[in-house]
Amino acid sequence: MKPIYAKPPIGNRTAFQIRKDYLDVLDTKWHYHAEYELTCIKYPSGKRIAGKSISLFEELDLVFFGPNLPHAWSSESAIGESKAIECTTVPHPYAIVVHFSKSCFGDSFFSIPEMTSILGVLELSNRGVLIQGASRKKIVDLMEEMLDCSDAFRVINLLKILDEISKSQDVSLLSSAGYWTNINDHDTIRMSSIYEFIMNNFKNEIDLEEISSKAHMTPSAFCRYFKARTKKTMIEFINELRVNYACQLLEENTRSITQICFEAGFNNTSNFNRRFKFIKGITPQQYKSNIQHIFQKNKV
């Protein structure tokens, strides 16, 4: 699974692009691009990958991505488990996608005092911003309006959307800080290859010699390179990915914690519990209990 560079077809005469795609099957390529992306997915259920975050969603997903953050959606219920969905029994699934660059409003537009909060949102988008609750409905309505309104009102609605995200209490970050930093075009190709290998093998023991050879580096040079680009060691990066995957399995509530420990790639439960608590601040059992409590509360 290798992220491809996808150049959104933004014309020279438009500040940004918005489109609506109807979906027979939810299966977007794992990709990245230099533009910001706001995407609304209307689909019965599916899986979202954003950087190191792997999550499930149901019915409606709204995410704001910053530049060069790899992302994808699929109808799989979990990694490696294909889930076919019959879409004829529900309103036709669709995606609304907005692409824009920071410079589309002018080089200094977001530096004025009135844009301070929106500038903060643009910076946080490098980690992927998940939007839920009342804000999600308001933003989706604005996106629907943008499809039919004039060019000027499209720009106004985009600013309204960014302002709503900056004020909302219904947002959360998907990926950890410093996902990729100091990336140039050559780095992007190399880091994509490294990330592809990690995504395909994170549940197994990853050999430093093997992954460094794929990057055409010595192990010591690879370790320095990886830390400089991600601000994490490779094992820290992999442990975060494994813990995020374990959280998904805990939320599904179909396996024991011991089963999840080994399925996520940890070799013993004590190491799993220690790493999980270090990254999430609570134990796997506490995380599972919290999820069950929320589920029961929403069920009432």
RAHUHU-V886357 format. One record per backbone hydrogen bond with DSSP energy under -1.0 kcal/mol. NH is the residue of the N-H (numbers start at 1). CO is the residue of the C=O. If there is no record, write none. Layout:
nh->{NH:NH}
co->{CO:CO}
//
This chain:
nh->{4:6:10:14:17:19:21:23:28:31:32:36:37:38:39:40:41:42:43:46:47:48:49:50:51:53:55:57:59:60:61:63:64:65:66:68:69:71:72:74:75:77:78:81:90:94:95:96:97:98:99:100:104:106:111:112:115:116:119:120:121:122:123:124:125:126:127:128:129:130:131:132:136:137:138:139:140:141:142:143:144:145:146:148:149:154:155:156:157:158:159:160:161:162:163:164:165:166:167:168:172:174:175:181:188:189:190:191:192:193:194:195:196:197:198:199:200:202:204:211:212:213:214:215:216:217:222:223:224:225:226:227:228:229:230:231:237:238:239:240:241:242:243:244:245:246:247:248:249:250:251:252:253:260:261:262:263:264:266:272:273:274:275:276:277:278:279:280:281:287:288:289:290:291:292:293:294:295:296:297:298:299:300}
co->{30:32:8:11:99:97:95:93:73:71:4:100:65:98:63:96:61:94:59:57:74:55:72:53:70:50:48:46:44:58:41:39:129:37:125:33:66:31:49:47:26:81:81:78:87:42:21:40:19:38:17:36:101:103:108:109:112:113:115:116:117:118:119:120:121:123:124:125:64:172:62:170:132:133:134:135:136:137:138:139:140:141:142:145:145:150:151:152:153:154:155:156:157:158:159:160:161:162:163:164:130:128:127:229:184:185:186:187:188:189:190:191:192:193:194:195:196:198:201:207:208:209:210:211:213:212:218:219:220:221:222:223:224:225:226:227:233:234:235:236:237:238:239:240:241:242:243:244:245:246:247:248:249:256:257:258:259:260:261:268:269:270:271:272:273:274:275:276:277:283:284:285:286:287:288:289:290:291:292:293:294:295:296}
//
